Amino acid sequence: MLKGKTVLLGVTGSIAVYKICNLARMLTKLGADVHVAMTPNSLNFVHPLTFETLTQNKCLIDTFDRNFQYSVEHVAIAKKADVVMIAPASANVIGKIAGGIADDMLTTTVMACTCKKIIAPAMNHNMFHNPIVQDNINKLKKFGYEIVEPVRGMLANRDIGDGKLPDEETLLEYIVREIAFEKDLQGKKIMITAGATRENIDPVRFITNHSSGKMGFALAKAAMLRGADVTLVAAHTDIEPPMFVNLIKVESAEDMFNAVKDNFADMDIIIKAAAVADYTPVTVADSKIKKSDSDMSIPLKRTKDILKYIGENKKENQIICGFSMETDNLVENSAKKLKSKNADMICANSLRKSGAGFGTDTNIITLITKDGNQELEMMSKFDAANIILDKLKTL
């Protein structure tokens, strides 16, 4: 995912530096060329050999180190870097960068960089909330630096408070968002529904389906990484939603319908990837439900058709995409939905094919538009999501 990209990690004197060793490993596994700049104080917490072994690049420590090929090293790396992350960032280094001070290899290199710079503070709770530190952080924000807010938890001194460095996975997501994809959807507002709605029968039982939300979440992540402003309307799932999206949590089909109705007018693209329960009980009052062995029937009514509503109320220049899961006559039935729902594209996937459908990490999709059909081979849902977005861009 990050092949051909150069990441510069800056580490400072903090016990949290151990997390950056794993972050460096994760970045190299994604194909990034990782370089690490260390402050003198950081050497008290981790040896440069650790980073050099993980990245296969010499650590940048001494501004006047002569053991390099001839070049002004901090300028050379600054030109090469696609993104810089300083993590953990101490109050000292934050203050120096905010004040324009460049007196070591890390601060000198950062000052020479023109790419995106991300700062992840890590320090004592009281130090983080010191008004001087907060003023320096706000100054960096004003100059275009992105700040990864520390999390609340147990700190190195055993106090519970703010100032803890987020986990490596979170830091990785900030870097991936910045450099993984061209921002060809910048300025686009995209709404995606995902997950399985639940219709309560009583306080114990509900009607639902087998949707995992994986396809919808893959679409949301892909669109976000490509620069879109993503609103994700998510019903029940067992997986974590992607970061950096506007998340609206819902439970029932009625909840999802209302969330879409309230927000879809401002969207450029709407993708209904959720598997909505087709029926909901007419009443959930216990007294209305027969529980005898001879009669366990529950009166049901159809839920509102979200895709049909969007199609009937479609705004000018909006693109609407729906998903269709069929057991028989996949293409024919999905093509009928394209017309009856007034959609621009239907993504059809069969429940009968291995590697497609609910709960899998792969999918087999046929893209159906008024201009024809495009059958995709089996691939990961994330790869399929990018092809779907590519197609929607052309409509």
N, C-alpha and C positions, 0 to 999 in steps of 0.2 A: 504493500500500500504506500510506503514511503520511499520506494526505490528512487534514487537520483536526488533525494532531498538531503540537505545538510542541517543538522540540529546542533546548536551550541548550548550546552548546559553550564551554567555558572553555579558553583557551590560555595557556601560560606561556612563560618565556624558555628555549627549547630549539630546537636546530637541527631537531628532528623536527617542528616546527610546519608544515613544508611539506606533510606528509601530511594535515593537518587541512583544508587548502584543498581537497584532492580529496574528503575526507570530507564537507565542507559541500556540494560540488557533487553528490555521490551522494545525499545526503539530500534536497536540493531536487528532484532528478529523481524521487524517490519520492513527492513531494508534500508533504514536511514544511515547516513554517514554521520556518526556522533563524535563531537569534540567536547572536551570538558576543560573549563577554566576554573582554577581553584585559588581561593585567597590563602595567604599564609596561615591564618587561623584554622582553616578547614583541614590542614594537614594534621592537626591534633586529633581529628576524629576518623579519618580514613586515609590510607596510603595511596598515592597516585598510581601505584602499580595495579591496584584494584580496577580503577577506571581504564587504564591502558590495556589491561587484559580483556576487559569487556568490550571495549570499542576498537581496539587495534590502532589507536591513535595516541600520540604522545600528549600528556596533559599539559596545559598552558598554565604555568605558575610564575615563572620569573620573566619579567619584561625584557631583561637584558641577557637571557639565556642564549649562548652562542651555538648550542648543539642543534641547530636547525639548518635546513637548506637556506641559502641566502634569500631573505625576504623580510619585510617588516611584519612579523608574525601576527600581531594583533590586527593589523590592517588587512592582511591576507584572509584571515578567518572571518573578519567582519564583512568582507566582500562576498565570501562564499556562503555564509549562513542564510538559510531561508527563514529561520525563526530562532530566537534566543529565549531561554527560560532560566531565570535565576531562582533556584530552589534547593535548599532552604535559603531565603533571603533574610539576613540579619538586619536589625535596626541600624547598625553601623553602615552597612553597604547601601541600604535604602537611602539613608541620609546623605551619603557621599554622592550617589547618582543624582539624587534630587538637587544637590548643590553644585553639580557639574564638576565634581572632583574625580580625577582619574589618576590614582597614584599606585595602582598595582595592575597586574595583567588582566584581571577580571573587569575592573571598572574602566580601564583603558580600552579594552576590546568592545565592551558594551557601548561606550561613548562613540566608537567608530562605526557601529552597526546602523544600517538604514532599514533593516527588516523589522518585522513585528517583534516587540519585546514583552515578555510575560514575567511578572514578578509574583512569587509565592512566599509571602512572609511566614516566618516561624520563630516564635519567641515567647517569653513569659507573658502571661495575661496582662499584668499591669504595664509592662513595657509596650505591648501592642497598643493599648488604649492611651498611652501617654500622648497628650495633644501635639507634641512636637513630631512624634512618629506619624500620627494621623495626618498632620499637615504635610509631611513629606510624601506620604502615600497619595494624598489628594493632588499634590503637585505633579507626581508622576502620571496620574490619571489624566491630568490636564494636558500633558505632553504626549498623550497617546499610548502610554504603557497600559497593559491589561493587568489587573490585579486578581489573583486567585485568592479568594477570601479564606483565611484559616478556619478550621473547624473547632468546635468545642469538645474538650475531652481531657483526659489526664495528661498533664505536661511533665516535663523531665523532673521538675521539683516536687512532683506528686500532687500539685494543686490541680483542681478542676477549673478549667476556664477556656477562654479563647486563646488562640495562638498556635494551635497544633497544625502541623503540615498535613494537608489532605493525603489520601492514599495514592499510590503510584498510578492506579488505573484512572483516577480523576485527573491527575497531572498529564497523563498520556492523552486523554481526550481533548484537553486544551490545545496540545501540540497538533494532534491529528486534525482537529477542526480547522486549524490555521493553514496547513500545508498539504493535506492529503489530496484535495481535488481543486480543479479550477472552479472559480465562483461564477459559473455560467447561469445560475439561478438567482443571483444577487438582485434584490429589489422585488422578487416575486413573493406573494403571499400564498401559502399552500395549506389547505386543511386536509387532514387525514383521519379517518375513523379506524379504530383497531380494537381487537379483543372480542370477547363473547358477552353479550348482554344477559342479564339474569332477570327473570320475572318471578317474583315471590308468590308462592301459592299460600303459604302460611309462615309462621316464624321459623320453621325448620326446613321446608322444601322449596325448591324453585325450578323453573324451566330454563334450560340453557342449551348450549351446543359445545362442540369440541374445539372451537377456535382457540388457538394459543396466543394470537396477536403478533406472531413473529413476522408475518409478511407486512403488516401495517407498520410495525416498529422499524423494520428494515427500510421501508419507504420514507419514514420520517427521518431516520438517521441519514440516509443518502441525500435527501433534499436539504437537510441542515448543513451537511458537509459541503454541499455545492452552493451554499450561500443564501438559501431561501429562508424566509421568515415562516417558520412552521408552527401550526396549531394542531396538536394531537388530541383528538377526542378518544379517550381510552376507556373501554369497559374492562371486565375482569381479564387479567392475564397472570401468569406465574413468573414472568420475566420483568426485569427492570426496564423502564422506558429510557430512550436515549436522552442524553443531556442536551441542554441548549435549545429546547423546544418549549412552546407554550402548552402546558399540559392541562387538559380539562378531564377530570375523572368523573365517570358516570357509572350507573348501575344497570338501569333498565333501558328498554328500547325507547320508552317515553323520554327518559333523561337524555339519551343520545339525540333523539329527534329535536328536542328543545335546544340542546347545545349547538347543533348544526344550524337550526333555524335562526338562532340569535347571532351567529357569527359568519355564515357563509357569504353574505352579501359583499363583504370587503375582500373576498378571496379571488385570486387569479385562477387557481386550480383547486378543485375539490376531488379527493379520492376516497371513495367509500370502500374500505377494505375490511370493515368489521363484519362479523357474522352475527346478525341480529336475530334474536329469537322471534319466530314468525307469529307466535301466539302468546297471549297473556291472560291470566285468569280474569273472569268478569268481576269477581270479588275475592278478597283475601280474608274476609271475616271467617273465623273458625266456625261460627254457628251456621254458616252457609255451606260448609263442606261436609258431604256425607262420608262417614268413615266406616260404614259397615262393610263386612266382607263381600256382601252381595252387590254393593254399589259404591265404587270408589271414583266415579266419574266427577270431573271438575269442569264447569262451564268455561269455555274459552272464547276469546275474540281475537281477531287479527291485530297485530301491532301496526303502527303507521309506517308507510313505505318511504324511507328516507331518500333513496335515490330518485324515486318518482317525484317527490316534492321538490327536490333541487332542480330536476329537469323542467318541471312546470314553472318554476320561478327563476330560471336561469337568467343571469344578467348578461349584458352585452360583453363579448370578448372573454367570458368565463369558459374554462375547459372543465368538463365533468368526466370522471372515470369511475366505473364501477367494477366490482368483482363478481364472478358467476361461478358457482360450484355445482356441477351437474353429474349425475350418474349415467345418464343416457343422452344421446344426441347433443353432445357438448357444444359444438360450434353452432348448430342450427338454433338451439334454444337460447344461446348467448347472443346470437345475432338478433333474435327477436327482442331481447331485452334492450339492446342498443337503440332500437327504434322506439319501443314502447316507453322507455324511461327518458328519451331525449338526451342520451349521453353521447359523448364524443368518442369514447373508447370503453370497451369491456375487456377485462382480463379474465379469460376463462381457464379454469384448471379442473381437471377431472379427479373425482375421488377414487377412481378405479385404477389409476396408474401408480406404481410404486415410486416413491420419492416425491410425490406431490400431495397437496392437501394439508389437513390439519396436523399440527405438532411437529412437522419435519423441519429440518434446516435447509432443505432444498425445495425446488418447485419446478413444475413443468407447465408453462403458461402459453396460451394462444392469445395474441393481441388482435382484437376485432375492432375495426373502424369501418366507416362507410366506404373507404377506398380499398378494403380488402383485409385479409388475415395474415398474421405473421406468427408462425409457430416457433417457439423457443425450445431449445434442447434443455435437458435437466441441468440446473445450475443452482448455486446458493441463492437464497432469497435476497441477499444484499446485491448480488450481481444482477438478478432479475429486476430488482427495484431500480437500478440505474438505467437499465434498458427501457423500462416503463417510463421513466422520467425523460429519457432521450426522445422517446416517441411522442410524449405529450408536448414537448417543446415544439414539435413540427406541426401540430394541429392548429 
